Amino acid sequence: MITRTARGHTGRTLQAERPEVAMFALLPLAVAARLAANLFDGPARGHTLALSAALWSLAFVIYLLRYGPWLASPRLDGKPGYWH
C-alpha cells in the first residue's frame, strides 16, 4: 500500500517497476527464511535469522532509495501536493 500511495501522491503512474517487484519478492523470501529458522538449531538457526533480517532490510533500503527522493520533491505533474 505504501508504494501505491507514494506513486499516486507524487504524480507517478500506478504501475510497479523493477525496484517495486524486487521489494515485493524480497519480503516473502524474508518471511520464508524466518519461518525456516524454526527448523534449525545452533548456528544454522542464527544464519537463517540473519538472512531473514538482511532480506527484510534490503527491501526497505530499496524503498528508501527509490521513494525517498520522490517524496522529498514536488509532484511530477505540477499539481498541488505537500511541497506546494
Biopython code that builds the backbone (N, CA, C, O; Angstrom):
import numpy as np
from Bio.PDB.StructureBuilder import StructureBuilder

atoms = [
    (1, "MET", "N", (0.817, -1.189, 0.000)),
    (1, "MET", "CA", (0.000, 0.000, 0.000)),
    (1, "MET", "C", (0.867, 1.261, 0.000)),
    (1, "MET", "O", (0.506, 2.254, -0.633)),
    (2, "ILE", "N", (1.987, 1.236, 0.691)),
    (2, "ILE", "CA", (2.810, 2.451, 0.733)),
    (2, "ILE", "C", (3.396, 2.789, -0.635)),
    (2, "ILE", "O", (3.616, 3.962, -0.937)),
    (3, "THR", "N", (3.651, 1.781, -1.460)),
    (3, "THR", "CA", (4.181, 2.079, -2.789)),
    (3, "THR", "C", (3.114, 2.703, -3.666)),
    (3, "THR", "O", (3.397, 3.654, -4.395)),
    (4, "ARG", "N", (1.906, 2.195, -3.613)),
    (4, "ARG", "CA", (0.808, 2.733, -4.418)),
    (4, "ARG", "C", (0.496, 4.167, -3.982)),
    (4, "ARG", "O", (0.318, 5.047, -4.824)),
    (5, "THR", "N", (0.432, 4.397, -2.695)),
    (5, "THR", "CA", (0.138, 5.726, -2.173)),
    (5, "THR", "C", (1.251, 6.708, -2.556)),
    (5, "THR", "O", (0.969, 7.825, -2.988)),
    (6, "ALA", "N", (2.496, 6.299, -2.400)),
    (6, "ALA", "CA", (3.619, 7.181, -2.737)),
    (6, "ALA", "C", (3.623, 7.509, -4.221)),
    (6, "ALA", "O", (3.877, 8.654, -4.595)),
    (7, "ARG", "N", (3.350, 6.539, -5.065)),
    (7, "ARG", "CA", (3.305, 6.799, -6.510)),
    (7, "ARG", "C", (2.184, 7.787, -6.835)),
    (7, "ARG", "O", (2.394, 8.738, -7.588)),
    (8, "GLY", "N", (1.015, 7.566, -6.279)),
    (8, "GLY", "CA", (-0.115, 8.447, -6.551)),
    (8, "GLY", "C", (0.111, 9.865, -6.065)),
    (8, "GLY", "O", (-0.205, 10.824, -6.769)),
    (9, "HIS", "N", (0.653, 10.002, -4.876)),
    (9, "HIS", "CA", (0.841, 11.325, -4.278)),
    (9, "HIS", "C", (2.035, 12.080, -4.857)),
    (9, "HIS", "O", (2.215, 13.262, -4.563)),
    (10, "THR", "N", (2.843, 11.422, -5.666)),
    (10, "THR", "CA", (3.963, 12.108, -6.307)),
    (10, "THR", "C", (3.723, 12.306, -7.796)),
    (10, "THR", "O", (4.602, 12.788, -8.511)),
    (11, "GLY", "N", (2.524, 11.932, -8.270)),
    (11, "GLY", "CA", (2.166, 12.152, -9.663)),
    (11, "GLY", "C", (2.745, 11.133, -10.621)),
    (11, "GLY", "O", (2.863, 11.403, -11.817)),
    (12, "ARG", "N", (3.105, 9.977, -10.119)),
    (12, "ARG", "CA", (3.670, 8.939, -10.977)),
    (12, "ARG", "C", (2.604, 7.907, -11.340)),
    (12, "ARG", "O", (1.549, 7.833, -10.711)),
    (13, "THR", "N", (2.903, 7.112, -12.368)),
    (13, "THR", "CA", (1.957, 6.082, -12.785)),
    (13, "THR", "C", (1.819, 5.030, -11.691)),
    (13, "THR", "O", (2.736, 4.814, -10.899)),
    (14, "LEU", "N", (0.679, 4.391, -11.661)),
    (14, "LEU", "CA", (0.415, 3.375, -10.636)),
    (14, "LEU", "C", (0.766, 1.986, -11.154)),
    (14, "LEU", "O", (-0.041, 1.060, -11.071)),
    (15, "GLN", "N", (1.960, 1.852, -11.682)),
    (15, "GLN", "CA", (2.432, 0.586, -12.222)),
    (15, "GLN", "C", (3.772, 0.247, -11.580)),
    (15, "GLN", "O", (4.695, 1.062, -11.567)),
    (16, "ALA", "N", (3.863, -0.960, -11.051)),
    (16, "ALA", "CA", (5.100, -1.397, -10.410)),
    (16, "ALA", "C", (6.205, -1.561, -11.444)),
    (16, "ALA", "O", (5.990, -2.102, -12.529)),
    (17, "GLU", "N", (7.388, -1.084, -11.086)),
    (17, "GLU", "CA", (8.566, -1.245, -11.931)),
    (17, "GLU", "C", (9.529, -2.203, -11.251)),
    (17, "GLU", "O", (9.197, -2.771, -10.211)),
    (18, "ARG", "N", (10.690, -2.391, -11.804)),
    (18, "ARG", "CA", (11.634, -3.390, -11.278)),
    (18, "ARG", "C", (11.967, -3.235, -9.792)),
    (18, "ARG", "O", (11.972, -4.234, -9.072)),
    (19, "PRO", "N", (12.245, -2.018, -9.305)),
    (19, "PRO", "CA", (12.539, -1.911, -7.870)),
    (19, "PRO", "C", (11.376, -2.391, -6.991)),
    (19, "PRO", "O", (11.587, -3.047, -5.971)),
    (20, "GLU", "N", (10.152, -2.055, -7.400)),
    (20, "GLU", "CA", (8.990, -2.499, -6.619)),
    (20, "GLU", "C", (8.856, -4.012, -6.666)),
    (20, "GLU", "O", (8.582, -4.649, -5.648)),
    (21, "VAL", "N", (9.048, -4.585, -7.843)),
    (21, "VAL", "CA", (8.959, -6.042, -7.972)),
    (21, "VAL", "C", (10.014, -6.705, -7.088)),
    (21, "VAL", "O", (9.742, -7.720, -6.446)),
    (22, "ALA", "N", (11.207, -6.136, -7.056)),
    (22, "ALA", "CA", (12.265, -6.686, -6.200)),
    (22, "ALA", "C", (11.857, -6.613, -4.729)),
    (22, "ALA", "O", (12.042, -7.574, -3.983)),
    (23, "MET", "N", (11.299, -5.468, -4.312)),
    (23, "MET", "CA", (10.853, -5.336, -2.915)),
    (23, "MET", "C", (9.770, -6.359, -2.601)),
    (23, "MET", "O", (9.797, -7.015, -1.559)),
    (24, "PHE", "N", (8.807, -6.486, -3.530)),
    (24, "PHE", "CA", (7.689, -7.394, -3.309)),
    (24, "PHE", "C", (8.154, -8.851, -3.268)),
    (24, "PHE", "O", (7.507, -9.682, -2.631)),
    (25, "ALA", "N", (9.255, -9.173, -3.930)),
    (25, "ALA", "CA", (9.800, -10.530, -3.889)),
    (25, "ALA", "C", (10.626, -10.766, -2.627)),
    (25, "ALA", "O", (10.604, -11.862, -2.067)),
    (26, "LEU", "N", (11.352, -9.747, -2.180)),
    (26, "LEU", "CA", (12.230, -9.905, -1.020)),
    (26, "LEU", "C", (11.451, -10.126, 0.279)),
    (26, "LEU", "O", (11.885, -10.900, 1.132)),
    (27, "LEU", "N", (10.321, -9.465, 0.437)),
    (27, "LEU", "CA", (9.580, -9.583, 1.698)),
    (27, "LEU", "C", (9.070, -11.000, 1.969)),
    (27, "LEU", "O", (9.268, -11.500, 3.076)),
    (28, "PRO", "N", (8.421, -11.673, 1.010)),
    (28, "PRO", "CA", (8.013, -13.054, 1.304)),
    (28, "PRO", "C", (9.203, -14.002, 1.473)),
    (28, "PRO", "O", (9.120, -14.979, 2.217)),
    (29, "LEU", "N", (10.310, -13.712, 0.782)),
    (29, "LEU", "CA", (11.509, -14.532, 0.995)),
    (29, "LEU", "C", (12.025, -14.361, 2.420)),
    (29, "LEU", "O", (12.477, -15.322, 3.043)),
    (30, "ALA", "N", (11.955, -13.136, 2.931)),
    (30, "ALA", "CA", (12.367, -12.880, 4.319)),
    (30, "ALA", "C", (11.462, -13.640, 5.287)),
    (30, "ALA", "O", (11.937, -14.219, 6.263)),
    (31, "VAL", "N", (10.177, -13.635, 5.017)),
    (31, "VAL", "CA", (9.233, -14.366, 5.876)),
    (31, "VAL", "C", (9.532, -15.861, 5.822)),
    (31, "VAL", "O", (9.546, -16.534, 6.852)),
    (32, "ALA", "N", (9.774, -16.381, 4.609)),
    (32, "ALA", "CA", (10.074, -17.814, 4.465)),
    (32, "ALA", "C", (11.346, -18.184, 5.224)),
    (32, "ALA", "O", (11.399, -19.231, 5.868)),
    (33, "ALA", "N", (12.365, -17.335, 5.151)),
    (33, "ALA", "CA", (13.610, -17.608, 5.883)),
    (33, "ALA", "C", (13.367, -17.577, 7.386)),
    (33, "ALA", "O", (13.917, -18.391, 8.129)),
    (34, "ARG", "N", (12.542, -16.635, 7.830)),
    (34, "ARG", "CA", (12.238, -16.546, 9.265)),
    (34, "ARG", "C", (11.521, -17.801, 9.747)),
    (34, "ARG", "O", (11.825, -18.327, 10.817)),
    (35, "LEU", "N", (10.578, -18.269, 8.958)),
    (35, "LEU", "CA", (9.862, -19.497, 9.319)),
    (35, "LEU", "C", (10.778, -20.714, 9.251)),
    (35, "LEU", "O", (10.688, -21.606, 10.095)),
    (36, "ALA", "N", (11.651, -20.756, 8.262)),
    (36, "ALA", "CA", (12.584, -21.868, 8.111)),
    (36, "ALA", "C", (13.571, -21.923, 9.275)),
    (36, "ALA", "O", (14.064, -23.001, 9.610)),
    (37, "ALA", "N", (13.864, -20.795, 9.889)),
    (37, "ALA", "CA", (14.802, -20.766, 11.020)),
    (37, "ALA", "C", (14.318, -21.663, 12.155)),
    (37, "ALA", "O", (15.126, -22.176, 12.930)),
    (38, "ASN", "N", (13.012, -21.852, 12.255)),
    (38, "ASN", "CA", (12.471, -22.714, 13.317)),
    (38, "ASN", "C", (12.820, -24.177, 13.116)),
    (38, "ASN", "O", (12.674, -24.980, 14.038)),
    (39, "LEU", "N", (13.275, -24.532, 11.932)),
    (39, "LEU", "CA", (13.640, -25.919, 11.644)),
    (39, "LEU", "C", (15.057, -26.251, 12.094)),
    (39, "LEU", "O", (15.447, -27.418, 12.122)),
    (40, "PHE", "N", (15.825, -25.226, 12.446)),
    (40, "PHE", "CA", (17.242, -25.419, 12.757)),
    (40, "PHE", "C", (17.555, -25.098, 14.208)),
    (40, "PHE", "O", (16.797, -24.413, 14.896)),
    (41, "ASP", "N", (18.699, -25.615, 14.655)),
    (41, "ASP", "CA", (19.262, -25.284, 15.961)),
    (41, "ASP", "C", (20.669, -24.738, 15.748)),
    (41, "ASP", "O", (21.260, -24.906, 14.681)),
    (42, "GLY", "N", (21.183, -24.098, 16.757)),
    (42, "GLY", "CA", (22.563, -23.641, 16.735)),
    (42, "GLY", "C", (22.847, -22.588, 15.689)),
    (42, "GLY", "O", (22.007, -21.739, 15.392)),
    (43, "PRO", "N", (24.067, -22.656, 15.124)),
    (43, "PRO", "CA", (24.491, -21.626, 14.171)),
    (43, "PRO", "C", (23.591, -21.540, 12.928)),
    (43, "PRO", "O", (23.382, -20.450, 12.394)),
    (44, "ALA", "N", (23.073, -22.649, 12.478)),
    (44, "ALA", "CA", (22.218, -22.627, 11.284)),
    (44, "ALA", "C", (20.976, -21.769, 11.529)),
    (44, "ALA", "O", (20.519, -21.060, 10.632)),
    (45, "ARG", "N", (20.440, -21.836, 12.735)),
    (45, "ARG", "CA", (19.279, -21.009, 13.073)),
    (45, "ARG", "C", (19.650, -19.522, 13.032)),
    (45, "ARG", "O", (18.921, -18.703, 12.472)),
    (46, "GLY", "N", (20.774, -19.199, 13.623)),
    (46, "GLY", "CA", (21.225, -17.805, 13.626)),
    (46, "GLY", "C", (21.495, -17.282, 12.230)),
    (46, "GLY", "O", (21.162, -16.138, 11.921)),
    (47, "HIS", "N", (22.099, -18.112, 11.377)),
    (47, "HIS", "CA", (22.377, -17.699, 10.000)),
    (47, "HIS", "C", (21.078, -17.490, 9.220)),
    (47, "HIS", "O", (20.967, -16.558, 8.423)),
    (48, "THR", "N", (20.117, -18.349, 9.452)),
    (48, "THR", "CA", (18.836, -18.216, 8.751)),
    (48, "THR", "C", (18.090, -16.977, 9.225)),
    (48, "THR", "O", (17.462, -16.286, 8.422)),
    (49, "LEU", "N", (18.154, -16.692, 10.518)),
    (49, "LEU", "CA", (17.542, -15.465, 11.030)),
    (49, "LEU", "C", (18.247, -14.228, 10.470)),
    (49, "LEU", "O", (17.600, -13.234, 10.141)),
    (50, "ALA", "N", (19.567, -14.296, 10.364)),
    (50, "ALA", "CA", (20.322, -13.175, 9.794)),
    (50, "ALA", "C", (19.957, -12.981, 8.319)),
    (50, "ALA", "O", (19.850, -11.847, 7.850)),
    (51, "LEU", "N", (19.768, -14.068, 7.597)),
    (51, "LEU", "CA", (19.348, -13.978, 6.201)),
    (51, "LEU", "C", (17.983, -13.302, 6.109)),
    (51, "LEU", "O", (17.766, -12.436, 5.261)),
    (52, "SER", "N", (17.074, -13.701, 6.980)),
    (52, "SER", "CA", (15.747, -13.098, 7.000)),
    (52, "SER", "C", (15.838, -11.594, 7.260)),
    (52, "SER", "O", (15.195, -10.800, 6.572)),
    (53, "ALA", "N", (16.619, -11.218, 8.232)),
    (53, "ALA", "CA", (16.778, -9.796, 8.563)),
    (53, "ALA", "C", (17.407, -9.028, 7.402)),
    (53, "ALA", "O", (17.012, -7.898, 7.115)),
    (54, "ALA", "N", (18.376, -9.636, 6.742)),
    (54, "ALA", "CA", (19.031, -8.972, 5.614)),
    (54, "ALA", "C", (18.065, -8.778, 4.447)),
    (54, "ALA", "O", (18.057, -7.717, 3.823)),
    (55, "LEU", "N", (17.257, -9.784, 4.149)),
    (55, "LEU", "CA", (16.288, -9.670, 3.057)),
    (55, "LEU", "C", (15.250, -8.599, 3.362)),
    (55, "LEU", "O", (14.910, -7.787, 2.502)),
    (56, "TRP", "N", (14.752, -8.604, 4.588)),
    (56, "TRP", "CA", (13.761, -7.613, 5.014)),
    (56, "TRP", "C", (14.348, -6.197, 4.928)),
    (56, "TRP", "O", (13.716, -5.275, 4.414)),
    (57, "SER", "N", (15.566, -6.054, 5.442)),
    (57, "SER", "CA", (16.226, -4.744, 5.424)),
    (57, "SER", "C", (16.499, -4.272, 4.007)),
    (57, "SER", "O", (16.330, -3.091, 3.702)),
    (58, "LEU", "N", (16.919, -5.179, 3.142)),
    (58, "LEU", "CA", (17.201, -4.817, 1.759)),
    (58, "LEU", "C", (15.944, -4.299, 1.066)),
    (58, "LEU", "O", (16.008, -3.341, 0.296)),
    (59, "ALA", "N", (14.815, -4.923, 1.333)),
    (59, "ALA", "CA", (13.557, -4.452, 0.742)),
    (59, "ALA", "C", (13.283, -3.009, 1.151)),
    (59, "ALA", "O", (12.860, -2.203, 0.322)),
    (60, "PHE", "N", (13.514, -2.681, 2.392)),
    (60, "PHE", "CA", (13.238, -1.324, 2.857)),
    (60, "PHE", "C", (14.316, -0.328, 2.440)),
    (60, "PHE", "O", (14.028, 0.861, 2.305)),
    (61, "VAL", "N", (15.538, -0.781, 2.237)),
    (61, "VAL", "CA", (16.582, 0.095, 1.688)),
    (61, "VAL", "C", (16.219, 0.458, 0.248)),
    (61, "VAL", "O", (16.371, 1.609, -0.162)),
    (62, "ILE", "N", (15.742, -0.521, -0.514)),
    (62, "ILE", "CA", (15.299, -0.239, -1.882)),
    (62, "ILE", "C", (14.176, 0.783, -1.852)),
    (62, "ILE", "O", (14.173, 1.720, -2.651)),
    (63, "TYR", "N", (13.221, 0.617, -0.943)),
    (63, "TYR", "CA", (12.124, 1.586, -0.832)),
    (63, "TYR", "C", (12.677, 2.982, -0.531)),
    (63, "TYR", "O", (12.288, 3.956, -1.175)),
    (64, "LEU", "N", (13.564, 3.075, 0.424)),
    (64, "LEU", "CA", (14.127, 4.364, 0.814)),
    (64, "LEU", "C", (14.855, 5.030, -0.353)),
    (64, "LEU", "O", (14.674, 6.222, -0.603)),
    (65, "LEU", "N", (15.670, 4.268, -1.059)),
    (65, "LEU", "CA", (16.426, 4.827, -2.177)),
    (65, "LEU", "C", (15.527, 5.222, -3.339)),
    (65, "LEU", "O", (15.779, 6.222, -4.011)),
    (66, "ARG", "N", (14.486, 4.446, -3.576)),
    (66, "ARG", "CA", (13.582, 4.708, -4.692)),
    (66, "ARG", "C", (12.596, 5.828, -4.370)),
    (66, "ARG", "O", (12.419, 6.752, -5.165)),
    (67, "TYR", "N", (11.967, 5.746, -3.223)),
    (67, "TYR", "CA", (10.864, 6.652, -2.909)),
    (67, "TYR", "C", (11.286, 7.879, -2.107)),
    (67, "TYR", "O", (10.591, 8.894, -2.140)),
    (68, "GLY", "N", (12.380, 7.815, -1.406)),
    (68, "GLY", "CA", (12.835, 8.955, -0.624)),
    (68, "GLY", "C", (12.962, 10.226, -1.445)),
    (68, "GLY", "O", (12.383, 11.249, -1.077)),
    (69, "PRO", "N", (13.706, 10.193, -2.554)),
    (69, "PRO", "CA", (13.816, 11.401, -3.377)),
    (69, "PRO", "C", (12.472, 11.862, -3.948)),
    (69, "PRO", "O", (12.225, 13.063, -4.054)),
    (70, "TRP", "N", (11.612, 10.923, -4.314)),
    (70, "TRP", "CA", (10.296, 11.282, -4.847)),
    (70, "TRP", "C", (9.472, 12.004, -3.792)),
    (70, "TRP", "O", (8.840, 13.025, -4.067)),
    (71, "LEU", "N", (9.488, 11.459, -2.583)),
    (71, "LEU", "CA", (8.660, 12.012, -1.513)),
    (71, "LEU", "C", (9.185, 13.357, -1.004)),
    (71, "LEU", "O", (8.449, 14.117, -0.375)),
    (72, "ALA", "N", (10.445, 13.641, -1.273)),
    (72, "ALA", "CA", (11.041, 14.904, -0.832)),
    (72, "ALA", "C", (11.048, 15.960, -1.937)),
    (72, "ALA", "O", (11.645, 17.025, -1.774)),
    (73, "SER", "N", (10.388, 15.668, -3.058)),
    (73, "SER", "CA", (10.365, 16.574, -4.200)),
    (73, "SER", "C", (8.926, 16.936, -4.564)),
    (73, "SER", "O", (7.991, 16.251, -4.151)),
    (74, "PRO", "N", (8.746, 18.004, -5.330)),
    (74, "PRO", "CA", (7.398, 18.343, -5.805)),
    (74, "PRO", "C", (6.849, 17.257, -6.729)),
    (74, "PRO", "O", (7.606, 16.474, -7.303)),
    (75, "ARG", "N", (5.544, 17.222, -6.862)),
    (75, "ARG", "CA", (4.888, 16.261, -7.750)),
    (75, "ARG", "C", (5.372, 16.451, -9.183)),
    (75, "ARG", "O", (5.663, 17.572, -9.600)),
    (76, "LEU", "N", (5.458, 15.356, -9.938)),
    (76, "LEU", "CA", (5.860, 15.434, -11.335)),
    (76, "LEU", "C", (4.850, 16.162, -12.201)),
    (76, "LEU", "O", (5.222, 16.860, -13.143)),
    (77, "ASP", "N", (3.592, 16.002, -11.889)),
    (77, "ASP", "CA", (2.532, 16.557, -12.733)),
    (77, "ASP", "C", (2.205, 18.014, -12.401)),
    (77, "ASP", "O", (1.312, 18.595, -13.018)),
    (78, "GLY", "N", (2.902, 18.609, -11.448)),
    (78, "GLY", "CA", (2.709, 20.005, -11.113)),
    (78, "GLY", "C", (1.467, 20.313, -10.281)),
    (78, "GLY", "O", (1.233, 21.468, -9.925)),
    (79, "LYS", "N", (0.681, 19.306, -9.972)),
    (79, "LYS", "CA", (-0.497, 19.533, -9.144)),
    (79, "LYS", "C", (-0.072, 19.864, -7.719)),
    (79, "LYS", "O", (1.029, 19.508, -7.301)),
    (80, "PRO", "N", (-0.941, 20.546, -6.969)),
    (80, "PRO", "CA", (-0.588, 20.856, -5.574)),
    (80, "PRO", "C", (-0.416, 19.578, -4.764)),
    (80, "PRO", "O", (-1.135, 18.595, -4.944)),
    (81, "GLY", "N", (0.531, 19.626, -3.895)),
    (81, "GLY", "CA", (0.794, 18.496, -3.016)),
    (81, "GLY", "C", (1.413, 19.001, -1.731)),
    (81, "GLY", "O", (1.230, 20.160, -1.361)),
    (82, "TYR", "N", (2.128, 18.157, -1.065)),
    (82, "TYR", "CA", (2.717, 18.522, 0.221)),
    (82, "TYR", "C", (3.742, 19.629, 0.107)),
    (82, "TYR", "O", (3.904, 20.401, 1.052)),
    (83, "TRP", "N", (4.445, 19.741, -1.018)),
    (83, "TRP", "CA", (5.545, 20.686, -1.134)),
    (83, "TRP", "C", (5.161, 21.949, -1.887)),
    (83, "TRP", "O", (6.032, 22.762, -2.196)),
    (84, "HIS", "N", (3.887, 22.138, -2.190)),
    (84, "HIS", "CA", (3.444, 23.372, -2.867)),
    (84, "HIS", "C", (2.800, 24.298, -1.879)),
    (84, "HIS", "O", (2.362, 25.388, -2.249)),
]
sb = StructureBuilder()
sb.init_structure("model")
sb.init_model(0)
sb.init_chain("A")
sb.init_seg("    ")
for serial, (resi, resn, name, xyz) in enumerate(atoms, 1):
    if name == "N":
        sb.init_residue(resn, " ", resi, " ")
    sb.init_atom(name, np.array(xyz, "f"), 0.0, 1.0, " ", f" {name:<3s}", serial, name[0])
structure = sb.get_structure()
